[in-house]
């Protein structure tokens, strides 16, 4: 009986080692001296193309700061929103930094770093359209980005607000152009991006802030050797104030005291 019990304990211990072995191997796997980060091609103020042709934005600056912390070169690859997931799956990029909300469905498929931003969703319309609230969208066509958390909320709430149809767009600029041509009545997007757009677009108004709690994280392939390293580097640039400085640059204000911009958090 004693010998059998010992054998069972040995098997349990072996199973535990085998269970953590993939994670240990991933953490110790060699990492390239170059980090290739996927970003959205048009996602102000997170990432967007400047007139010079170079890309700029909060996520671009953050990725470069992480590269500096890790001592690696960072390259960015601009893609459409849905293409970001495909490129990561295919190994064409090492990570995605594009104001991506951490969701249970995405966590089941990918790794994420700790959150680096907290926000909600919002709805923008033309001031001249006469739409004052969500009820005013009854019978109208609205726009949002496919596969986004904005689209998920809108698809689940469409019948409640009697929205006639949803037009899917790949960028906020495309949606705003449709708004100004009268082809859609509203755009459902993330609040920071919409508030940033309002700074230069006086013809727009935000009519609703949706009660959603969104936390952005950097997305990686499951078991990526970059996951732990990027998460540690993210903690470092929170603690040393680099990420807060990036926030001030793009939003013109300091982050709140309890913001994920400055607070080190556990990985989800």
N, C-alpha and C positions, 0 to 999 in steps of 0.2 A: 504493500500500500504506500509506504514511504517513497519507494523508488518510482511508483506511478505518479504520485503527487509531484515529485521533483521533475519528472518528465513533462508533466502538464505545465508547470511553472516555466520550464525552459522553453516550451513551445509558445507560451504567452509572451515571454520576453522577446523571442525571435520575431513574433508577429509585430510587436511594438516597434522593434528596430526596422523591420521591413516597411512598416507604415510610414515612418518618418524619413526613410532613406531617400525617396524622390525629392523631398524638400531640401534635405541636406546636400544632395548632389547639385540641385539647381542653385543653391546659395553659394556653393564652392566652384561652380562651373566658370571657366574663363570668360571674361567679358571683353568685347572689342573696345578699342580706344576711341571708337566713334559711336555716338548715340543718335539713331535716326528716329525723329519724332514726327508722327503724323499730325497735321493740323487741318482745320477746315479752311477752304480757300477764301471764304468771305463771311466773317463772323466778328464784326466790330463789337466791342473794342478788344476782343480776345485775340484775334488774328485777322489780318487783312493786308491787301497789297497796296503799298504806297505808290504815288505817281512815278517814283524812280524805278518801280518794279520790285523793290525789296519788300519783304514781309515784316510787319511790326504788330505789336499788341501785347496785352498782358501775358498770355500764354507763351508767346515768343520770348519775352524777357525772362519769364520764369524758367523756361527750358534752358536758356543760356546760362542763367544763374546756377541751375542745377549742374550743368556741364562744368562750370568753373569750380563748383564745390567738389565734384567727382574727379576733376582733372582730365576730362575727356572732351573731344570735339563734338559739338551738336550740329546736326543738319536737320532741316525741317522739310517735310514733303506735304504740300498743299493738296487736299483732295476734297471731293464731295462728302457730305455727312455720312451717307451709307457706305461709301467706299472706305472710310476710316476703319470700320469693323472688318471689312474684307481684307484690307491690306495688312492689318494686324494678324488676322488668322493665317494669312499666306506667308507671314514672315518678311513682308516687304518693308515694315517699319518695326522698331523695337518697342515703341510706346506711343500712346495717343494723348495729347494735351490739347483739349478743345472744348473747354467748359462742359465736360461730360458729367451728367448726373449719375451718382452711384445708385443703382437700383438692384433689387433682388435678382431680376432676370439677367442683368449684366454680370452680377457677381457669380452666378451659376456658370458662366461661360469664361470669364476673364478674371485676372488679378486687378486690384486697385490699390493705389497708395492711400494713405490717410487723406481725408478731405482737406482742400485748401481754400474753399470758398463756400459760402452759404447764401442762398437766395430763394426767390419764388418766381412764379410765372406771372405774366401780365398781358394785357390786350391793348393794342394801339389802333386808332382810327384817325381818319381825317377830321379836323375840327369842323369843316364845312358840311360833313355828312349828316350831322344831326343825330348821331348815335350817342346816347348818354350812358348806357349800361348794357349788360349782356342781354337783357330782354329786348333791346332794340335791334338785335341781330336776327330776330325771328324772320324766316323766309329769305335770308340773305346767304351769300357765299362768303366764306372766310378762308384765310390762308394760314398754313403752318408748315414746318419742316417734317418730312416723313421720318418715321422711326425714332422721333424725339419724344421726350416726356411731355412736351407741349402737345404733340399729336395724340399721345395716349389719353391725356386729360380731355382733349377736345372730342375725340372719338367716343369716349365714355359719356360725355355730357351733351352731345349733339342733340339728341331727342329732347332732353330737358329744356333746352333753349330754342327748340324748333328751327335750328339752323338748316338751311336748305341743302348746302353741299360744302365740301372741304376741297380746297385747291392746294396741292402740295408743291412747295417751292424748295429750292436748294440753298437759298440765302435770304437774309433780311432785306438786302437791297432789291432783290427781285420782288419780294412781297410789297415793299414800299412803292415800287414802280407800278405794280398792279393796283394798289390803293389809289394812287394819284390818277390812274386812268379809269377809275371807277369799275374795275373788273372784280374786285373783292371789297367787302365792307370792313374787314378787320384783319389784323395779323396777330396770332397767338405766338408769343416768344418769351424768352427769359427776360426778367425785369431789368437787370443791369444793361443788357444790350439795347433795350428799348429806351431806357433813360438816357443812355449815351447818344442814341440817335436824336432824341428830343433836343439836345444841346444845339444841334445845327439845323433841325427841321422844325421850324415854328408852326408849320401847318399840321403837325401831328399832336395827338393827345392820348394819354393812357387813361382808359375808362374803367379798368378793373385790375386789381391785383389778386391773383387767385391764391387760395389758402393751401399752397403746396410748400413743403419743406424740401428744398433741393440742396444737395451737397455735391460739389464738383471734386473729382479725383482724377489722377493720371491712370489710364487704363493700359494694362500689359497682358501678354499671353499668360495663360495659367502656368505657374511654376517657372516663370521667367527668371533668369539670374539677375536681371536688372531690378526686380521688384523691391527687394530689401534695400538695395543700394540707393535707389531713387527715393524710397520712403525716408531713409536716414538723412539723405541730402535735403529733402524737403523740410524735415525737422530743423536742420541746421540753418536754412535760410529764413525760417520763421523766427528762430531764437535770435539770430544776429541782426534782424531788422530789414534784411534785403527784400523779403516779400512784401512787407508793409510799405517800403519805399516804392515798389512797383505798383502797389495799390494807389498810393498818392499820385503817382505819375499819370495813371489812366482814369482815375475817378475823382481826382482833385480833393481828396479828403483822407483822413486817417481811418483805418478800419475800426469797428467797434471793439471794445476791450476783450470781449469773449469770442471774437471772430476766429474762424479757422485760418485766416490769414496770419494770425500771430500765435494761435494756440496749438501746441503739439497734441495730436490726437492718435488714438490707436487705429491701426488698419482695420477696415471692415472685414 
